[in-house]
Amino acid sequence: MLVCTPNGITWRQICKSGLENPDSKIGFYAGDAESYEIFWEQLRSTIIQYHQVEFPDHLAWQPDQNFLAPMSTPPLAPVRTTRLRVARNLAGRRFPPAMNGVERQQVYQLVKESLQATPGVLLTLDELTESQKATLAASRMLFDNQDRFMASANILDDWPIGRAIFISADGSSGVWINEEDHLRIISIVPGYNLPKAVEAVTTLLTALESRLAFAWSNRLGWLTSCPSNLGTGLRASVRAECSPAEATKFRQLGLQLRGDQGEHTTALGSVYDISPQQRLGLTEYQIMDQLNEALCSVFAASETL
């Protein structure tokens, strides 16, 4: 008998991207919230290894949300921008790897209605002009359909149906609709400024939370398509210039270094996207504090040499 979730998600669908792309770091994409229950034993070791956590015997594990920004946030010259990205999926709906065109349009409409009272502009990807694309790309607020890992997971099916980007009135934050998850709430601010980034992203998140219910598990926190984002769903990062020695120190402190354009990209010269890897079992504050401590430690040490 074929094992599947109530929405018809099979193990073959969950690991399809990893099978087609052996160089995947994770290789799994959940098709719905129930994927983490039905296929928990298959996913458990990957989740533990990625987030470096062990689960207690009781189910409650993910701590309560805490978006307090760390107090010690001095200006750090090598940091060009500060970026926060929060992933969310709507409760009771299939996730992007398992959605069809109609479902993507339904999610788009729900999010559109939820943002009506929020100052800003909503842009559908199928109507973007070349000028708008260039502006969004320059501000790192554009997403596209070029990722082969997501393509293998069927996340890019029906492109560009139901895909849109909301940009706040001041341009400091935005919402991606129907990318890897139903929602990616993003803030990008100049220099090193975690408090300002937190204010921008939580303003949008609060507006959405007042109208929408998100998929949640006491054990795994906010449920996301990729297991790497479980827990807080938060990726706190900076875009910074650092030397090879500094890059090594960041890695030794457990931080991820990606290319300047994010996941699956290589660094351009000495500019990296730097962030803590663990998102599960920690609060948002703890993740940001880990980033803050590492940046202050590495860059402050360099300035004294």
Secondary structure, 3 states (H helix, E strand, C coil): CCCECCCCCEHHHHHHHHHHCCCCCCCCCCCCCCHHHHCHHHHHHHHHHHHCCCCCCCCCCCCCCCCCCCCCCCCCCCEEEEEEEEEECECCCCCHHHCCHHHHHHHHHHHHHHCCCCCEEEEEHHHCCHHHHHHHHHCCCCCCCCCHHHHHCCCCCCCCCCCEEEEECCCCEEEEECCCCCEEEEEEEECCCHHHHHHHHHHHHHHHHCCCCECEECCCEECCCCHHHCECCEEEEEEEECCHHHHHHHHHCCEEEEECCECCCCCECCEEEEEECCCCCCCHHHHHHHHHHHHHHHHHHHHHC
